[in-house]
Amino acid sequence: MGQNSRANYRVNTTKEAKTIASRLLKEYELQKVTKFGLPEIDDRYHYWRVPILAENGERIGEIVIDARSSLVVGKKSTTKDQLEARLLKRPGHRKKRVSDVNQRPKISSLRNTIGLGDSEELLLETPAESVDLVFTSPPYFNARPEYADYLEYDAYLNKMQRIFHQCHRVLQEGRMIVVNVSPVLIRRASRNEASKRIAVPFDFHRILIEEGFDFIDDIIWVKPEGAGWATGRGRRFAADRNPMQYKPVPVTEYVLVYRKKTSKLIDWHIRKHPDKSIVEQSKIGDGYQKTNIWKIHPAFSKKHPAVFPDQLAQNVIRYYSFINDVVLDPFGGIGTTSRVAHKNGRRFVHYEVNPDYVEFIKRDLCNWYLGDPDEITWVNTEIPRSIQTGFK
C-alpha cells in the first residue's frame, strides 16, 4: 500500500486521528484520566490505531479509526468498560448491575434548548441518556440545490452515521428514534445522462442497525396523488406508454421507527414510570392511526424547502413519548418538531446549522411558546431583547 491508496483517506494526520479519538473519550467521560500514545496508520486495513494510555503512561487500549470513512471501528476498539476496568486495575471488572426490580426510567433534567451549529458538535455537548425521543428528517442527499453540501454520497452517509451515533448516546435506554426519509432523485446533468434514484432509506437502515438500534416499524406516509407530479417522474411514460419507461410517481415517504437496544420490554417503561399521572395523561384517544399507512397532506413553507406537516410530528410525538419527555430534532429546520412537542406538553431540543432558520424560530417563538424564553437554553445564539419584550 502506498500514497495512492492514502489519497482516498479522510483521516491523513496523527492530529486528525487524535481529534476523532478525543471525541470518543469525551463521550466515555474518560478524557481527563487518559492520554494518547503515537497514532500509527495500518495500511493493510486502512486503519488508524490510536493508543490509549493511563496517566502513568501504561497502555490500556486503543481506538481504531477507519482512515477512509473517519468512523471509529467499534469492533476493533477497546470498549469503555475495558478501559475503565484497566484504569481501576481490576481486570475483568464489571459494573454491578442493579436489579431490574429496583430500576426505574430516569426523568431527564434537560431544559428546552435551541442550538445553532453542526448537530454532530452540539450533540457532543449534550448529556448522555438525556433525551427520550429523537424525531427528525435529515437533509436529503443533494435532492435539491439547497442540500448540495456533499460532493459524494459516501461522505453524506458518513456524516449521517456520526450524527446517529451521537443520537444513540444521548437517547435513553429502550427509547425510540424515528426518521422521516425517502429515496432521492438526482436529476440528469444533460440529455445524454440518466437521472439517478438513490435508496437513502435502506442505507439509513443499515447505519441505524450498526449504531445499536433495533428495527421496530416502517410507516408509510402517503400524500395525495398530485403531490408527486412536481418531481417530473412518470411524465415520459404518461406521454409515450413504452415498456421499460414506466416510473411511478412517488407519493410516499418512509417514517422509520427504531428502538435503542435494551433487554427491557416496552411495558417496563410504562409500569415503572415514576409518575403514574403522566402515564395516564399521555394515553392516546380514539381516532389514532391503526395501520402503518398514514395519509397526511404535505406542508409547505416559504421559509424552508422541505418541512413536514404538524400532523406527522404530532403522531410520532404522541405515539412514542410521554408528556414532559424530551424530544430531540438534530436537523430542526424552522422548528416544526419543537413547536409540536411543546404544544403536546413535551420538552424540546432543537439543533440547526442554518442561522436563518434559527433566526426564524426566534421571531416565531412568541407565536407558540407559552413559557419564559429566559428558561430556554440558548446554545451559540442569544434571544434578542425585542423577542423577550414580545412575551411581556
N, C-alpha and C positions, 0 to 999 in steps of 0.2 A: 504494500500500500504506500502511496506517496502523496505528493502535493495535489495530484489530480483528484484523488478521492476526497481530499480535505476541502476541495473547492466547494463542495455542497454542504459543508458544515455550517450550522448556525452558531455553534459554540467553538470559537477559534483560539481563545486565550485562557490561561490559568485564572485570570481575573474574572472572566465571564463565567467560568465553571464555579469559582468560589461564590459569585453572586447568587447563582441558582441554588447552590448548596446552603447558602446562608438563609435563603427564604424557607427552606425545609426545616432547618434547625430552629428558626424563629417560630415556625408552626409547631414544632415539638416542644417549644419553650426551653430549649437546651443551649441557646446561643451564648448565654453568659457563662456556661461552665465547660465549654468546649472551644477548641481552635482547630485550624486546618493544618495538615501537612501539605506537601507539594503535590498539586494535582498532576496527573500524567494521562496522556492520551493513549488509548489502546486501539491502534489502527486496525487490528484484526476484526474487532467487533464494532468499531466506530463509537467507542465509549470513552468518556472522561471518568477517571476514577479519582475521587477527592477523599483523601484520608481524613478521618475524624480523630482528633487527639484529645485526651483529657488535659486538664490544666498542667499536670506534671509531665506532659509530653508523651505519655503512653498512648499507643494506638488502640482505639476501642472500636473502630469500624470504618466503613467508607460509604460514600454516596456515589452512585453510578448514574451518569447522565448520558443520554443518547446525544451524541455530538450533532447528528443530522436534524433531530426534531427539537432539541433543547429540553426534552422532558426527562424527569427523573425515572430511572428504571427501577420500579419498586421491588420487583422480584430479586434483583441483584444487589440491592442496597441493604445496609444494616437497619433493622427496624427500630422504632422509638423504644420499644420495650427492651430490646437487646442493648441499646446504648445506655438506657437508664440502669439496667442491671449491672453493666460493666462499670459504670460510674460509681455505683454503690458497692462495687467489689463483691457482689453476691451473684456468682454465676448461676444461671438457671432461675434467677429471681422472677417471681411472678407476683403481680399485684393481687392482694387478697380480694376476692370478689364478694361484694355484699350480696346477701341472699336476695333474690328477686322479690321475696315476700316483703322485705323491708324497703325496697326501692320504690320511688315514685317519679313520675315525669317531672323534669325541672321547669320551673317558671323563669323564663328569661328576664333579665333586668334591663335589656336593651330598650332605649327610648326611640321614638320616631326619629328617623335620620334621613337627611338629604345630603348626598355627597357628590362633588364634582371631580371627575377623574376616571382613569382607567380602572375598571372594576377589579381587574386582577390585583392591582396595587391596593385598592381600598379594602378588598376582602382580606388581604394580609393583616390589616389593622383591626379587623372585626373579630371579636372574641370567638373562640371555638365553641361549637354547640350552643349558639345564642339565637338561632333562627328556627322557626317552627315550620315554615313552608317557603319554598322557592317557586315562584311563578314568573316565567319570562318568555319573551320572544326574541331570540338573538337576531342580530342583523343578518339578513340572507346574503350568502356569498355573492357579491358583485351583481346581484339581480337588478339593481338599479344604479345609476350613476352615483347616487348618494352613498352607496355601500361599497364603492370600488376602492376599498382600502387595502385589499390583499392582492398581490401580484400572482400568487399561486394558491390553489385550493388547499394544499397541504399546510401552508402557513396559516390559513384561516382555521383549519381543523385543529392545528396545534394550539392556537390561541384559545379556541373554544374549550379544548381539553384542560388547559391550565386554569381557566375560569371555573369549569365544572369541578375540577379538583378542589378548588377553594370553596365552592358551594358545598361540597361534601364535608369539608372540615367544619364549616360554620353551622351546618344543619344538625339538629338534634337527632339522636339515635332513633331510627324507625320512622322518621317523618318523610314527607313527600317532596319531590322536585317535579314540577310539571312544566313541560317545554312545548310551546307552540311553534311549529316548524313545518315547512313544506318543501318539496323539490323546487329547484330554481331553474329558470330558463336563461341561458346565456345567449343573447342574440348574436346572429352571424355578423361578421365584420364586413362581408362583401357577398355578392351573388354567387361566388364560387365556393363559398363555405357553407357548411350546415350549421344551424343553431344547435346548441347542446343543452340537454337537460341533466341536471346533477341531482342525484337522490340523497340530498342532505340528511333527511330523517334517518336513513339506515346507517349512515356514518355516525350520527349522533347516538344512535342506539348502541353501537359498538363502544363508543367512548364512555357512555354512562355506565355500561356494564363493567368496563375496565376500571372505572373510578370507584366501584364498590356500591352500585345501586342495583336493586332488583327490579326487573320489569313488572309493572302492575297492569297497565291498560293502554290501549291505543284508541283514543276517542277521535272520531272524525267530525270535524267542523264543516258543515255543509252550507254553502252560500247559495243564493238564488242563481239560476242558470245564467242570467245576463251578466253576472259579476265577472265571469271568466273571459268573456269575449275581448276585453281590453288587452289581454295578453297577445292577441292576434293568432293564437294557436287554434287550429281547426278551420281557419278561413279557406285555406287552399283546398282542402278536401271538400268543404261545403260547395266550392265552385266547380271542381273537376270530377269528384267522386271516383278517383282512381284507387285501386287496391294499393296498399303499402303507403299511401299518403295519409291514411287515417290517423288523426291525432285528436283525441277527445279534448274538449275544452275543460281545463281544470277549474273546478268549483269547490274543492275541498282543501283543508289543511289538517295536519295532524295536531292533536293535543296529547303528547306522550307523557304517561304518568309512571314515575319510578319511586321506589322507597329505599331509603338508606338501609343497608343491611343490618339486621338485628335478629336475635333469637326470640325476641318478644313478639307476641301476637298483637295485632291492632287493638284487639279487645283490652289488652293490658293498659293502653293509653287512656281508654275510656274508664275502666274500673278504678285505675289508680290515680286519676286526675285529682290534684289537690283541692279543687273547688268544684264540688258537685253541682252547684247552682249554675256555674258557667257551662258545664256539660249539658244541663237541661236547656239553658237558653240557646245553645248552639244547635239544637236539633233542627233538622230540615223539615219544612212543612210539605204539604201536598203540592203537586204541580212540578216536582223535580224531574230531571232528565232520567228516564228509565232505561234507555239504551245507550250504546256508545255512538249513536248518530245524533249530533246536536245541530239543529237547523237554526242558525242565527244570522241575521243580516250583518254584513260588514260595516265598519265605521270608517269615516273619512275625516281628515283634518287638514286645514291649510298649514298647520304648524309642523306636521310630521307626515312623511310619505307612507307610513305603514303602521297605523295604530290598530289595535284590536278593540272590539266593542266591549262596552261595560258589562254586557250580559255574560260574555265569555269569562271575563275576570271574576265576576260575581259567582258564577257557577263553581269555578275552580276554588276560589277562596272559601266559600261556604261549605263545599263538599270535603275539603281536605284540611281545614283548620278550625280551631275553636276560637270563640270570642276572646280577645286580649292576646292572642298569639301574635308572633312577629312574622310578617310576610316580607320576603326579600325579592326585589327585582334588580338583578345586576345589570340589566340593559333597560333602565327605567324610562327612557324616552321622555315624553311630556307628562308622564305621571299617572297613566290610567290605573295601573296596579295599585299604586299608593292611595290614590283617591278612592277607589272602590274598597280597598282594605279598610280605610278609615271610616267610610260610610257604613261598613259592616262590623264595626267595633273591634277591628284588629289594629295592631301597631304596624308601621311600615318602615322598611329600609330601602331607600331609593338611591341607586348609583347610576350616574350617567356621565359619559365622557364629553358630550357636546354642550358647551357653555350656553348656547342659545336655548336649548331645551330646559336647562336648569333655570335660566332667567325667566322663561315662560312659566315654570312652576311657581317661581317667586311671585309673579304677578297674579297667577291664577289661584294661589293658595287661599286668599281671603274669600273665594267663592265656595270653598268646600271644607276648609279645615276649621273645626269647632273649638280647638284648644288655643293655648297661648303659644305663638310662634317661638317665643324665647325658650320654650321647653323642648323644641326640636333641636337635635344635634346637627349642626351645620358643619360639613367637612369640606375644606378648601373653598368655601364660599360663605358669604355672610348675608343675612337677611337685611335688605335696605331699610333705613329708618322709615321711609314712606310706606313700606309694606306693613311695618309694625303699627304705624298710625292707622292703617286701614282696618285693623282689628278692633280699634277702640270705638 
